[in-house]
Amino acid sequence: MLRSNLLAVTLTATFVAPALAHTGVYQVTSFSAGLAHPVSGADHILAMTALGLWAVSVGGRAIWIWPTTFVAAMLAGFAAASLGLAAPFVETVIALSVVALGLFVALAVKAPLWLGAAIAGLFAFFHGHAHGAEAAAQSLIPYAAGFALTTAALHAGAIGLGLLAKGSTGKAALRATGGIAALSGLALMVGVT
């Protein structure tokens, strides 16, 4: 049953919203807009889910350090974009984050704590930059608070699912979910120009 639920959540996340939903597509002027934005595109949902599942598969302090690092670096990327700092290949790196994080789950990659945090931080900076490039100057703090809260909630949900998946069936379902995320990330990359 858990395997079916994970598969359904992943497929829904993939097909519910358009990929690459950044830069000027949505209203970004409030806390509620910030709350809603991370769940408006498959790229963010898949990356957050994969990071949470990967942290669970590694275990220990990765379960809280990697998601915390992600949120902090995402806010740094948001601030950089809000200040006008340009970053190259933002959408490409976001799509790559889905592929890489999905593969880490699918292949059960056991990275050292510092390396996983560095990877999470790198990808997060680009996710945050995309958010910062969209935000209106009068709403930076409420919008950032909203998307940071939803991002943390997506991590927590994935961690919860990962912790519930015990035994070989649960682990196989998690790895399959990672594979689906990686394939979805490749599909997002095809759409990157």
Buried (B, 14 or more C-beta within 10 A) or exposed (E): EBBEBBBEBBEEBBEEBEBBBBBEEBBBBBBEBBBBBBBBBBBBBBBBBBBBBBBBBBEEEBBEBBBBBBBBBBBBBBBBBBEEEEBEEBBBBBBBBBBBBBBBBBBEBEBEBEEBBBBBBBBBBBBBBBBBBBBEEEBBEBBBBBBBBBBBBBBBBBBEBBEEBEEEEBBEBBBBBBBBBBBBBBBBBEEBE
